[in-house]
Amino acid sequence: MAELETLGVPGLFVATVEFQDGALAQARALGVDPAAVYVPHPIQDRTDEEMRAIADAALEAILAGIGQEAEAG
């Protein structure tokens, strides 16, 4: 993400809320501010139906974040 951001490529990452603090610390250490969308944790034991619901709930934020990144780039 950091390299893509420096190249002006719009991007966004998706992670669970459990990793939010770590992602923010890593971004600060790299001197970047990537767009992110955080979803409920955990995901590894979710059913297909639950995963679709999580994805559906996050889709609007993902599309908006990518659009904002593209406009800024």
C-alpha positions as CSV (number, residue, x, y, z in Angstrom):
1,M,0.0,0.0,0.0
2,A,2.8,2.4,0.9
3,E,4.5,1.9,-2.5
4,L,1.3,2.2,-4.4
5,E,0.4,5.4,-2.6
6,T,3.8,7.0,-3.4
7,L,3.1,6.1,-7.1
8,G,-0.2,7.8,-7.0
9,V,-2.2,4.5,-7.5
10,P,-5.5,4.8,-5.7
11,G,-5.9,2.0,-3.1
12,L,-7.5,0.9,0.1
13,F,-7.1,-2.0,2.4
14,V,-9.7,-4.0,4.3
15,A,-8.9,-5.5,7.7
16,T,-10.7,-6.5,10.8
17,V,-11.0,-4.1,13.7
18,E,-8.6,-6.2,15.7
19,F,-5.8,-5.0,13.4
20,Q,-6.7,-1.3,13.4
21,D,-4.1,-0.1,16.0
22,G,-1.4,-2.1,14.3
23,A,-2.3,-0.8,10.8
24,L,-2.2,2.8,12.1
25,A,1.1,2.3,13.8
26,Q,2.6,0.7,10.6
27,A,1.3,3.5,8.5
28,R,2.8,6.1,10.8
29,A,6.1,4.3,10.7
30,L,6.1,4.3,6.9
31,G,5.0,7.9,6.7
32,V,1.8,7.1,4.8
33,D,-1.9,7.5,5.4
34,P,-3.6,4.8,3.3
35,A,-7.4,4.6,3.1
36,A,-8.8,1.7,5.1
37,V,-12.1,0.0,5.9
38,Y,-12.3,-2.1,9.1
39,V,-14.8,-5.0,9.4
40,P,-15.9,-7.1,12.4
41,H,-13.5,-9.5,13.9
42,P,-13.0,-12.5,13.7
43,I,-13.6,-13.6,10.2
44,Q,-11.9,-17.0,9.9
45,D,-14.7,-19.0,11.4
46,R,-17.6,-17.2,9.6
47,T,-20.0,-19.0,7.4
48,D,-20.2,-18.0,3.7
49,E,-23.5,-16.2,4.5
50,E,-21.9,-14.2,7.3
51,M,-18.9,-13.3,5.1
52,R,-21.3,-12.1,2.3
53,A,-23.1,-10.0,4.9
54,I,-19.8,-8.4,6.1
55,A,-18.8,-7.7,2.5
56,D,-22.2,-6.2,1.7
57,A,-22.0,-4.0,4.8
58,A,-18.5,-2.8,3.9
59,L,-19.0,-2.3,0.1
60,E,-20.3,1.3,0.2
61,A,-17.3,2.4,2.4
62,I,-14.9,0.5,0.2
63,L,-16.2,2.1,-3.0
64,A,-16.3,5.6,-1.4
65,G,-12.8,5.2,-0.1
66,I,-11.4,4.2,-3.5
67,G,-13.3,7.0,-5.1
68,Q,-11.8,9.5,-2.7
69,E,-8.3,8.1,-3.2
70,A,-8.7,8.4,-7.0
71,E,-9.9,12.0,-6.7
72,A,-7.0,12.9,-4.5
73,G,-4.5,11.2,-6.8
